[in-house]
Amino acid sequence: MSNKDEIHNSAENAIGKMKEGVGEATNNESLAAEGRTDQAKANIKQAGEDVKDAAKNLKD
């Protein structure tokens, strides 16, 4: 995985955590749920990149 992808996934995860925290602090369930969704998306992308890396390492 490229560093660019890793940074992007980490940033997306961090933004999701912030949205979730702000949503919970302000009793805005919609924003909190959006934050949790953003985090899940980032984690899925990261897992996909990890699988690609593992496959590439096996190939090498």
mmCIF file as Biopython writes it, N, C-alpha, C and O atoms, coordinates in Angstrom:
data_model
#
loop_
_atom_site.group_PDB
_atom_site.id
_atom_site.type_symbol
_atom_site.label_atom_id
_atom_site.label_alt_id
_atom_site.label_comp_id
_atom_site.label_asym_id
_atom_site.label_entity_id
_atom_site.label_seq_id
_atom_site.pdbx_PDB_ins_code
_atom_site.Cartn_x
_atom_site.Cartn_y
_atom_site.Cartn_z
_atom_site.occupancy
_atom_site.B_iso_or_equiv
_atom_site.auth_seq_id
_atom_site.auth_asym_id
_atom_site.pdbx_PDB_model_num
ATOM 1   N N  . MET A ? 1  ? 0.850   -1.171  0.000  1.0 0.0 1  A 1 
ATOM 2   C CA . MET A ? 1  ? 0.000   0.000   0.000  1.0 0.0 1  A 1 
ATOM 3   C C  . MET A ? 1  ? 0.890   1.227   0.000  1.0 0.0 1  A 1 
ATOM 4   O O  . MET A ? 1  ? 1.951   1.255   0.625  1.0 0.0 1  A 1 
ATOM 5   N N  . SER A ? 2  ? 0.444   2.208   -0.696 1.0 0.0 2  A 1 
ATOM 6   C CA . SER A ? 2  ? 1.222   3.435   -0.728 1.0 0.0 2  A 1 
ATOM 7   C C  . SER A ? 2  ? 0.964   4.250   0.533  1.0 0.0 2  A 1 
ATOM 8   O O  . SER A ? 2  ? -0.080  4.126   1.174  1.0 0.0 2  A 1 
ATOM 9   N N  . ASN A ? 3  ? 1.920   5.067   0.862  1.0 0.0 3  A 1 
ATOM 10  C CA . ASN A ? 3  ? 1.761   5.943   2.019  1.0 0.0 3  A 1 
ATOM 11  C C  . ASN A ? 3  ? 0.573   6.879   1.828  1.0 0.0 3  A 1 
ATOM 12  O O  . ASN A ? 3  ? -0.108  7.242   2.787  1.0 0.0 3  A 1 
ATOM 13  N N  . LYS A ? 4  ? 0.338   7.261   0.587  1.0 0.0 4  A 1 
ATOM 14  C CA . LYS A ? 4  ? -0.791  8.150   0.283  1.0 0.0 4  A 1 
ATOM 15  C C  . LYS A ? 4  ? -2.112  7.499   0.691  1.0 0.0 4  A 1 
ATOM 16  O O  . LYS A ? 4  ? -2.964  8.151   1.295  1.0 0.0 4  A 1 
ATOM 17  N N  . ASP A ? 5  ? -2.288  6.221   0.366  1.0 0.0 5  A 1 
ATOM 18  C CA . ASP A ? 5  ? -3.512  5.501   0.733  1.0 0.0 5  A 1 
ATOM 19  C C  . ASP A ? 5  ? -3.636  5.382   2.252  1.0 0.0 5  A 1 
ATOM 20  O O  . ASP A ? 5  ? -4.713  5.575   2.816  1.0 0.0 5  A 1 
ATOM 21  N N  . GLU A ? 6  ? -2.533  5.066   2.892  1.0 0.0 6  A 1 
ATOM 22  C CA . GLU A ? 6  ? -2.544  4.913   4.347  1.0 0.0 6  A 1 
ATOM 23  C C  . GLU A ? 6  ? -2.907  6.226   5.033  1.0 0.0 6  A 1 
ATOM 24  O O  . GLU A ? 6  ? -3.694  6.238   5.980  1.0 0.0 6  A 1 
ATOM 25  N N  . ILE A ? 7  ? -2.344  7.312   4.566  1.0 0.0 7  A 1 
ATOM 26  C CA . ILE A ? 7  ? -2.651  8.627   5.133  1.0 0.0 7  A 1 
ATOM 27  C C  . ILE A ? 7  ? -4.108  8.985   4.893  1.0 0.0 7  A 1 
ATOM 28  O O  . ILE A ? 7  ? -4.782  9.495   5.788  1.0 0.0 7  A 1 
ATOM 29  N N  . HIS A ? 8  ? -4.595  8.720   3.689  1.0 0.0 8  A 1 
ATOM 30  C CA . HIS A ? 8  ? -5.988  9.020   3.364  1.0 0.0 8  A 1 
ATOM 31  C C  . HIS A ? 8  ? -6.939  8.224   4.257  1.0 0.0 8  A 1 
ATOM 32  O O  . HIS A ? 8  ? -7.904  8.780   4.781  1.0 0.0 8  A 1 
ATOM 33  N N  . ASN A ? 9  ? -6.676  6.935   4.433  1.0 0.0 9  A 1 
ATOM 34  C CA . ASN A ? 9  ? -7.540  6.101   5.272  1.0 0.0 9  A 1 
ATOM 35  C C  . ASN A ? 9  ? -7.492  6.552   6.728  1.0 0.0 9  A 1 
ATOM 36  O O  . ASN A ? 9  ? -8.518  6.571   7.408  1.0 0.0 9  A 1 
ATOM 37  N N  . SER A ? 10 ? -6.314  6.911   7.205  1.0 0.0 10 A 1 
ATOM 38  C CA . SER A ? 10 ? -6.184  7.394   8.587  1.0 0.0 10 A 1 
ATOM 39  C C  . SER A ? 10 ? -6.924  8.710   8.781  1.0 0.0 10 A 1 
ATOM 40  O O  . SER A ? 10 ? -7.571  8.924   9.806  1.0 0.0 10 A 1 
ATOM 41  N N  . ALA A ? 11 ? -6.824  9.584   7.794  1.0 0.0 11 A 1 
ATOM 42  C CA . ALA A ? 11 ? -7.518  10.874  7.887  1.0 0.0 11 A 1 
ATOM 43  C C  . ALA A ? 11 ? -9.022  10.669  7.875  1.0 0.0 11 A 1 
ATOM 44  O O  . ALA A ? 11 ? -9.744  11.306  8.642  1.0 0.0 11 A 1 
ATOM 45  N N  . GLU A ? 12 ? -9.496  9.786   7.010  1.0 0.0 12 A 1 
ATOM 46  C CA . GLU A ? 12 ? -10.937 9.517   6.944  1.0 0.0 12 A 1 
ATOM 47  C C  . GLU A ? 12 ? -11.434 8.934   8.266  1.0 0.0 12 A 1 
ATOM 48  O O  . GLU A ? 12 ? -12.523 9.270   8.732  1.0 0.0 12 A 1 
ATOM 49  N N  . ASN A ? 13 ? -10.634 8.065   8.861  1.0 0.0 13 A 1 
ATOM 50  C CA . ASN A ? 13 ? -10.993 7.484   10.148 1.0 0.0 13 A 1 
ATOM 51  C C  . ASN A ? 13 ? -11.036 8.566   11.230 1.0 0.0 13 A 1 
ATOM 52  O O  . ASN A ? 13 ? -11.962 8.596   12.040 1.0 0.0 13 A 1 
ATOM 53  N N  . ALA A ? 14 ? -10.047 9.445   11.247 1.0 0.0 14 A 1 
ATOM 54  C CA . ALA A ? 14 ? -9.995  10.515  12.242 1.0 0.0 14 A 1 
ATOM 55  C C  . ALA A ? 14 ? -11.177 11.473  12.099 1.0 0.0 14 A 1 
ATOM 56  O O  . ALA A ? 14 ? -11.756 11.903  13.097 1.0 0.0 14 A 1 
ATOM 57  N N  . ILE A ? 15 ? -11.526 11.799  10.879 1.0 0.0 15 A 1 
ATOM 58  C CA . ILE A ? 15 ? -12.676 12.672  10.641 1.0 0.0 15 A 1 
ATOM 59  C C  . ILE A ? 15 ? -13.951 12.005  11.149 1.0 0.0 15 A 1 
ATOM 60  O O  . ILE A ? 15 ? -14.807 12.653  11.750 1.0 0.0 15 A 1 
ATOM 61  N N  . GLY A ? 16 ? -14.063 10.712  10.900 1.0 0.0 16 A 1 
ATOM 62  C CA . GLY A ? 16 ? -15.222 9.967   11.386 1.0 0.0 16 A 1 
ATOM 63  C C  . GLY A ? 16 ? -15.312 9.987   12.902 1.0 0.0 16 A 1 
ATOM 64  O O  . GLY A ? 16 ? -16.399 10.131  13.462 1.0 0.0 16 A 1 
ATOM 65  N N  . LYS A ? 17 ? -14.163 9.843   13.574 1.0 0.0 17 A 1 
ATOM 66  C CA . LYS A ? 17 ? -14.151 9.884   15.039 1.0 0.0 17 A 1 
ATOM 67  C C  . LYS A ? 17 ? -14.578 11.258  15.544 1.0 0.0 17 A 1 
ATOM 68  O O  . LYS A ? 17 ? -15.314 11.365  16.525 1.0 0.0 17 A 1 
ATOM 69  N N  . MET A ? 18 ? -14.114 12.304  14.869 1.0 0.0 18 A 1 
ATOM 70  C CA . MET A ? 18 ? -14.504 13.656  15.274 1.0 0.0 18 A 1 
ATOM 71  C C  . MET A ? 18 ? -16.000 13.862  15.089 1.0 0.0 18 A 1 
ATOM 72  O O  . MET A ? 18 ? -16.668 14.400  15.972 1.0 0.0 18 A 1 
ATOM 73  N N  . LYS A ? 19 ? -16.531 13.435  13.944 1.0 0.0 19 A 1 
ATOM 74  C CA . LYS A ? 19 ? -17.964 13.585  13.701 1.0 0.0 19 A 1 
ATOM 75  C C  . LYS A ? 19 ? -18.762 12.835  14.765 1.0 0.0 19 A 1 
ATOM 76  O O  . LYS A ? 19 ? -19.744 13.352  15.297 1.0 0.0 19 A 1 
ATOM 77  N N  . GLU A ? 20 ? -18.332 11.619  15.064 1.0 0.0 20 A 1 
ATOM 78  C CA . GLU A ? 20 ? -19.032 10.827  16.065 1.0 0.0 20 A 1 
ATOM 79  C C  . GLU A ? 20 ? -18.997 11.527  17.426 1.0 0.0 20 A 1 
ATOM 80  O O  . GLU A ? 20 ? -20.013 11.604  18.118 1.0 0.0 20 A 1 
ATOM 81  N N  . GLY A ? 21 ? -17.830 12.032  17.801 1.0 0.0 21 A 1 
ATOM 82  C CA . GLY A ? 21 ? -17.691 12.717  19.086 1.0 0.0 21 A 1 
ATOM 83  C C  . GLY A ? 21 ? -18.537 13.972  19.169 1.0 0.0 21 A 1 
ATOM 84  O O  . GLY A ? 21 ? -19.198 14.212  20.180 1.0 0.0 21 A 1 
ATOM 85  N N  . VAL A ? 22 ? -18.523 14.773  18.116 1.0 0.0 22 A 1 
ATOM 86  C CA . VAL A ? 22 ? -19.330 16.000  18.106 1.0 0.0 22 A 1 
ATOM 87  C C  . VAL A ? 22 ? -20.814 15.639  18.129 1.0 0.0 22 A 1 
ATOM 88  O O  . VAL A ? 22 ? -21.599 16.276  18.831 1.0 0.0 22 A 1 
ATOM 89  N N  . GLY A ? 23 ? -21.193 14.637  17.374 1.0 0.0 23 A 1 
ATOM 90  C CA . GLY A ? 23 ? -22.582 14.206  17.346 1.0 0.0 23 A 1 
ATOM 91  C C  . GLY A ? 23 ? -23.064 13.739  18.707 1.0 0.0 23 A 1 
ATOM 92  O O  . GLY A ? 23 ? -24.176 14.061  19.125 1.0 0.0 23 A 1 
ATOM 93  N N  . GLU A ? 24 ? -22.227 12.979  19.398 1.0 0.0 24 A 1 
ATOM 94  C CA . GLU A ? 24 ? -22.597 12.510  20.731 1.0 0.0 24 A 1 
ATOM 95  C C  . GLU A ? 24 ? -22.640 13.668  21.730 1.0 0.0 24 A 1 
ATOM 96  O O  . GLU A ? 24 ? -23.519 13.713  22.590 1.0 0.0 24 A 1 
ATOM 97  N N  . ALA A ? 25 ? -21.701 14.594  21.618 1.0 0.0 25 A 1 
ATOM 98  C CA . ALA A ? 25 ? -21.648 15.726  22.543 1.0 0.0 25 A 1 
ATOM 99  C C  . ALA A ? 25 ? -22.836 16.667  22.365 1.0 0.0 25 A 1 
ATOM 100 O O  . ALA A ? 25 ? -23.274 17.312  23.318 1.0 0.0 25 A 1 
ATOM 101 N N  . THR A ? 26 ? -23.348 16.741  21.153 1.0 0.0 26 A 1 
ATOM 102 C CA . THR A ? 26 ? -24.452 17.665  20.870 1.0 0.0 26 A 1 
ATOM 103 C C  . THR A ? 26 ? -25.802 16.951  20.756 1.0 0.0 26 A 1 
ATOM 104 O O  . THR A ? 26 ? -26.805 17.556  20.377 1.0 0.0 26 A 1 
ATOM 105 N N  . ASN A ? 27 ? -25.812 15.666  21.088 1.0 0.0 27 A 1 
ATOM 106 C CA . ASN A ? 27 ? -27.042 14.870  20.989 1.0 0.0 27 A 1 
ATOM 107 C C  . ASN A ? 27 ? -27.572 14.816  19.561 1.0 0.0 27 A 1 
ATOM 108 O O  . ASN A ? 27 ? -28.783 14.762  19.344 1.0 0.0 27 A 1 
ATOM 109 N N  . ASN A ? 28 ? -26.676 14.830  18.603 1.0 0.0 28 A 1 
ATOM 110 C CA . ASN A ? 28 ? -27.052 14.758  17.190 1.0 0.0 28 A 1 
ATOM 111 C C  . ASN A ? 28 ? -26.742 13.336  16.707 1.0 0.0 28 A 1 
ATOM 112 O O  . ASN A ? 28 ? -25.636 13.058  16.246 1.0 0.0 28 A 1 
ATOM 113 N N  . GLU A ? 29 ? -27.721 12.451  16.818 1.0 0.0 29 A 1 
ATOM 114 C CA . GLU A ? 29 ? -27.515 11.046  16.475 1.0 0.0 29 A 1 
ATOM 115 C C  . GLU A ? 29 ? -27.170 10.873  14.996 1.0 0.0 29 A 1 
ATOM 116 O O  . GLU A ? 29 ? -26.407 9.975   14.641 1.0 0.0 29 A 1 
ATOM 117 N N  . SER A ? 30 ? -27.718 11.711  14.147 1.0 0.0 30 A 1 
ATOM 118 C CA . SER A ? 30 ? -27.432 11.624  12.716 1.0 0.0 30 A 1 
ATOM 119 C C  . SER A ? 30 ? -25.945 11.859  12.438 1.0 0.0 30 A 1 
ATOM 120 O O  . SER A ? 30 ? -25.335 11.130  11.656 1.0 0.0 30 A 1 
ATOM 121 N N  . LEU A ? 31 ? -25.370 12.872  13.074 1.0 0.0 31 A 1 
ATOM 122 C CA . LEU A ? 31 ? -23.947 13.163  12.879 1.0 0.0 31 A 1 
ATOM 123 C C  . LEU A ? 31 ? -23.080 12.061  13.482 1.0 0.0 31 A 1 
ATOM 124 O O  . LEU A ? 31 ? -22.067 11.677  12.898 1.0 0.0 31 A 1 
ATOM 125 N N  . ALA A ? 32 ? -23.473 11.556  14.642 1.0 0.0 32 A 1 
ATOM 126 C CA . ALA A ? 32 ? -22.727 10.466  15.269 1.0 0.0 32 A 1 
ATOM 127 C C  . ALA A ? 32 ? -22.742 9.227   14.373 1.0 0.0 32 A 1 
ATOM 128 O O  . ALA A ? 32 ? -21.719 8.561   14.209 1.0 0.0 32 A 1 
ATOM 129 N N  . ALA A ? 33 ? -23.887 8.926   13.804 1.0 0.0 33 A 1 
ATOM 130 C CA . ALA A ? 33 ? -23.999 7.768   12.912 1.0 0.0 33 A 1 
ATOM 131 C C  . ALA A ? 33 ? -23.163 7.969   11.650 1.0 0.0 33 A 1 
ATOM 132 O O  . ALA A ? 33 ? -22.538 7.029   11.159 1.0 0.0 33 A 1 
ATOM 133 N N  . GLU A ? 34 ? -23.154 9.190   11.129 1.0 0.0 34 A 1 
ATOM 134 C CA . GLU A ? 34 ? -22.325 9.495   9.953  1.0 0.0 34 A 1 
ATOM 135 C C  . GLU A ? 34 ? -20.854 9.274   10.274 1.0 0.0 34 A 1 
ATOM 136 O O  . GLU A ? 34 ? -20.105 8.748   9.451  1.0 0.0 34 A 1 
ATOM 137 N N  . GLY A ? 35 ? -20.448 9.673   11.464 1.0 0.0 35 A 1 
ATOM 138 C CA . GLY A ? 35 ? -19.068 9.474   11.880 1.0 0.0 35 A 1 
ATOM 139 C C  . GLY A ? 35 ? -18.713 8.002   11.983 1.0 0.0 35 A 1 
ATOM 140 O O  . GLY A ? 35 ? -17.635 7.589   11.555 1.0 0.0 35 A 1 
ATOM 141 N N  . ARG A ? 36 ? -19.608 7.214   12.544 1.0 0.0 36 A 1 
ATOM 142 C CA . ARG A ? 36 ? -19.363 5.773   12.639 1.0 0.0 36 A 1 
ATOM 143 C C  . ARG A ? 36 ? -19.283 5.144   11.253 1.0 0.0 36 A 1 
ATOM 144 O O  . ARG A ? 36 ? -18.479 4.241   11.023 1.0 0.0 36 A 1 
ATOM 145 N N  . THR A ? 37 ? -20.115 5.618   10.333 1.0 0.0 37 A 1 
ATOM 146 C CA . THR A ? 37 ? -20.089 5.123   8.951  1.0 0.0 37 A 1 
ATOM 147 C C  . THR A ? 37 ? -18.763 5.474   8.280  1.0 0.0 37 A 1 
ATOM 148 O O  . THR A ? 37 ? -18.173 4.642   7.591  1.0 0.0 37 A 1 
ATOM 149 N N  . ASP A ? 38 ? -18.300 6.697   8.479  1.0 0.0 38 A 1 
ATOM 150 C CA . ASP A ? 38 ? -17.016 7.108   7.905  1.0 0.0 38 A 1 
ATOM 151 C C  . ASP A ? 38 ? -15.882 6.230   8.427  1.0 0.0 38 A 1 
ATOM 152 O O  . ASP A ? 38 ? -14.997 5.836   7.667  1.0 0.0 38 A 1 
ATOM 153 N N  . GLN A ? 39 ? -15.911 5.927   9.708  1.0 0.0 39 A 1 
ATOM 154 C CA . GLN A ? 39 ? -14.883 5.075   10.299 1.0 0.0 39 A 1 
ATOM 155 C C  . GLN A ? 39 ? -14.927 3.667   9.710  1.0 0.0 39 A 1 
ATOM 156 O O  . GLN A ? 39 ? -13.888 3.079   9.408  1.0 0.0 39 A 1 
ATOM 157 N N  . ALA A ? 40 ? -16.133 3.135   9.551  1.0 0.0 40 A 1 
ATOM 158 C CA . ALA A ? 40 ? -16.280 1.796   8.989  1.0 0.0 40 A 1 
ATOM 159 C C  . ALA A ? 40 ? -15.749 1.751   7.556  1.0 0.0 40 A 1 
ATOM 160 O O  . ALA A ? 40 ? -15.073 0.798   7.168  1.0 0.0 40 A 1 
ATOM 161 N N  . LYS A ? 41 ? -16.059 2.782   6.776  1.0 0.0 41 A 1 
ATOM 162 C CA . LYS A ? 41 ? -15.562 2.845   5.396  1.0 0.0 41 A 1 
ATOM 163 C C  . LYS A ? 41 ? -14.034 2.864   5.369  1.0 0.0 41 A 1 
ATOM 164 O O  . LYS A ? 41 ? -13.411 2.159   4.575  1.0 0.0 41 A 1 
ATOM 165 N N  . ALA A ? 42 ? -13.441 3.672   6.237  1.0 0.0 42 A 1 
ATOM 166 C CA . ALA A ? 42 ? -11.982 3.763   6.286  1.0 0.0 42 A 1 
ATOM 167 C C  . ALA A ? 42 ? -11.371 2.420   6.672  1.0 0.0 42 A 1 
ATOM 168 O O  . ALA A ? 42 ? -10.356 2.012   6.109  1.0 0.0 42 A 1 
ATOM 169 N N  . ASN A ? 43 ? -11.989 1.733   7.633  1.0 0.0 43 A 1 
ATOM 170 C CA . ASN A ? 43 ? -11.472 0.431   8.070  1.0 0.0 43 A 1 
ATOM 171 C C  . ASN A ? 43 ? -11.584 -0.613  6.964  1.0 0.0 43 A 1 
ATOM 172 O O  . ASN A ? 43 ? -10.692 -1.445  6.799  1.0 0.0 43 A 1 
ATOM 173 N N  . ILE A ? 44 ? -12.674 -0.568  6.211  1.0 0.0 44 A 1 
ATOM 174 C CA . ILE A ? 44 ? -12.843 -1.514  5.101  1.0 0.0 44 A 1 
ATOM 175 C C  . ILE A ? 44 ? -11.802 -1.248  4.012  1.0 0.0 44 A 1 
ATOM 176 O O  . ILE A ? 44 ? -11.212 -2.182  3.469  1.0 0.0 44 A 1 
ATOM 177 N N  . LYS A ? 45 ? -11.582 0.021   3.701  1.0 0.0 45 A 1 
ATOM 178 C CA . LYS A ? 45 ? -10.564 0.364   2.698  1.0 0.0 45 A 1 
ATOM 179 C C  . LYS A ? 45 ? -9.185  -0.096  3.161  1.0 0.0 45 A 1 
ATOM 180 O O  . LYS A ? 45 ? -8.401  -0.624  2.372  1.0 0.0 45 A 1 
ATOM 181 N N  . GLN A ? 46 ? -8.897  0.107   4.438  1.0 0.0 46 A 1 
ATOM 182 C CA . GLN A ? 46 ? -7.602  -0.296  4.985  1.0 0.0 46 A 1 
ATOM 183 C C  . GLN A ? 46 ? -7.435  -1.811  4.894  1.0 0.0 46 A 1 
ATOM 184 O O  . GLN A ? 46 ? -6.365  -2.300  4.531  1.0 0.0 46 A 1 
ATOM 185 N N  . ALA A ? 47 ? -8.485  -2.544  5.223  1.0 0.0 47 A 1 
ATOM 186 C CA . ALA A ? 47 ? -8.423  -4.002  5.143  1.0 0.0 47 A 1 
ATOM 187 C C  . ALA A ? 47 ? -8.180  -4.453  3.703  1.0 0.0 47 A 1 
ATOM 188 O O  . ALA A ? 47 ? -7.406  -5.380  3.467  1.0 0.0 47 A 1 
ATOM 189 N N  . GLY A ? 48 ? -8.828  -3.811  2.751  1.0 0.0 48 A 1 
ATOM 190 C CA . GLY A ? 48 ? -8.612  -4.140  1.350  1.0 0.0 48 A 1 
ATOM 191 C C  . GLY A ? 48 ? -7.177  -3.887  0.917  1.0 0.0 48 A 1 
ATOM 192 O O  . GLY A ? 48 ? -6.591  -4.683  0.183  1.0 0.0 48 A 1 
ATOM 193 N N  . GLU A ? 49 ? -6.616  -2.780  1.371  1.0 0.0 49 A 1 
ATOM 194 C CA . GLU A ? 49 ? -5.224  -2.477  1.048  1.0 0.0 49 A 1 
ATOM 195 C C  . GLU A ? 49 ? -4.282  -3.497  1.692  1.0 0.0 49 A 1 
ATOM 196 O O  . GLU A ? 49 ? -3.279  -3.882  1.091  1.0 0.0 49 A 1 
ATOM 197 N N  . ASP A ? 50 ? -4.602  -3.934  2.909  1.0 0.0 50 A 1 
ATOM 198 C CA . ASP A ? 50 ? -3.781  -4.940  3.588  1.0 0.0 50 A 1 
ATOM 199 C C  . ASP A ? 50 ? -3.797  -6.262  2.819  1.0 0.0 50 A 1 
ATOM 200 O O  . ASP A ? 50 ? -2.772  -6.934  2.709  1.0 0.0 50 A 1 
ATOM 201 N N  . VAL A ? 51 ? -4.957  -6.627  2.292  1.0 0.0 51 A 1 
ATOM 202 C CA . VAL A ? 51 ? -5.059  -7.858  1.503  1.0 0.0 51 A 1 
ATOM 203 C C  . VAL A ? 51 ? -4.224  -7.730  0.229  1.0 0.0 51 A 1 
ATOM 204 O O  . VAL A ? 51 ? -3.520  -8.665  -0.152 1.0 0.0 51 A 1 
ATOM 205 N N  . LYS A ? 52 ? -4.303  -6.581  -0.423 1.0 0.0 52 A 1 
ATOM 206 C CA . LYS A ? 52 ? -3.498  -6.360  -1.631 1.0 0.0 52 A 1 
ATOM 207 C C  . LYS A ? 52 ? -2.011  -6.486  -1.323 1.0 0.0 52 A 1 
ATOM 208 O O  . LYS A ? 52 ? -1.261  -7.104  -2.078 1.0 0.0 52 A 1 
ATOM 209 N N  . ASP A ? 53 ? -1.592  -5.890  -0.202 1.0 0.0 53 A 1 
ATOM 210 C CA . ASP A ? 53 ? -0.185  -5.961  0.184  1.0 0.0 53 A 1 
ATOM 211 C C  . ASP A ? 53 ? 0.242   -7.402  0.457  1.0 0.0 53 A 1 
ATOM 212 O O  . ASP A ? 53 ? 1.324   -7.822  0.046  1.0 0.0 53 A 1 
ATOM 213 N N  . ALA A ? 54 ? -0.603  -8.151  1.147  1.0 0.0 54 A 1 
ATOM 214 C CA . ALA A ? 54 ? -0.276  -9.541  1.457  1.0 0.0 54 A 1 
ATOM 215 C C  . ALA A ? 54 ? -0.155  -10.363 0.173  1.0 0.0 54 A 1 
ATOM 216 O O  . ALA A ? 54 ? 0.747   -11.190 0.042  1.0 0.0 54 A 1 
ATOM 217 N N  . ALA A ? 55 ? -1.061  -10.132 -0.764 1.0 0.0 55 A 1 
ATOM 218 C CA . ALA A ? 55 ? -1.009  -10.850 -2.040 1.0 0.0 55 A 1 
ATOM 219 C C  . ALA A ? 55 ? 0.252   -10.488 -2.818 1.0 0.0 55 A 1 
ATOM 220 O O  . ALA A ? 55 ? 0.888   -11.346 -3.430 1.0 0.0 55 A 1 
ATOM 221 N N  . LYS A ? 56 ? 0.601   -9.204  -2.784 1.0 0.0 56 A 1 
ATOM 222 C CA . LYS A ? 56 ? 1.799   -8.776  -3.483 1.0 0.0 56 A 1 
ATOM 223 C C  . LYS A ? 56 ? 3.051   -9.405  -2.871 1.0 0.0 56 A 1 
ATOM 224 O O  . LYS A ? 56 ? 3.967   -9.812  -3.585 1.0 0.0 56 A 1 
ATOM 225 N N  . ASN A ? 57 ? 3.077   -9.479  -1.547 1.0 0.0 57 A 1 
ATOM 226 C CA . ASN A ? 57 ? 4.225   -10.084 -0.866 1.0 0.0 57 A 1 
ATOM 227 C C  . ASN A ? 57 ? 4.344   -11.579 -1.176 1.0 0.0 57 A 1 
ATOM 228 O O  . ASN A ? 57 ? 5.451   -12.105 -1.290 1.0 0.0 57 A 1 
ATOM 229 N N  . LEU A ? 58 ? 3.224   -12.249 -1.309 1.0 0.0 58 A 1 
ATOM 230 C CA . LEU A ? 58 ? 3.252   -13.669 -1.677 1.0 0.0 58 A 1 
ATOM 231 C C  . LEU A ? 58 ? 3.775   -13.846 -3.093 1.0 0.0 58 A 1 
ATOM 232 O O  . LEU A ? 58 ? 4.513   -14.787 -3.385 1.0 0.0 58 A 1 
ATOM 233 N N  . LYS A ? 59 ? 3.381   -12.928 -3.968 1.0 0.0 59 A 1 
ATOM 234 C CA . LYS A ? 59 ? 3.794   -12.989 -5.357 1.0 0.0 59 A 1 
ATOM 235 C C  . LYS A ? 59 ? 5.300   -12.761 -5.493 1.0 0.0 59 A 1 
ATOM 236 O O  . LYS A ? 59 ? 5.959   -13.386 -6.325 1.0 0.0 59 A 1 
ATOM 237 N N  . ASP A ? 60 ? 5.837   -11.857 -4.664 1.0 0.0 60 A 1 
ATOM 238 C CA . ASP A ? 60 ? 7.272   -11.545 -4.723 1.0 0.0 60 A 1 
ATOM 239 C C  . ASP A ? 60 ? 8.018   -12.681 -4.098 1.0 0.0 60 A 1 
ATOM 240 O O  . ASP A ? 60 ? 9.247   -12.649 -4.030 1.0 0.0 60 A 1 
#
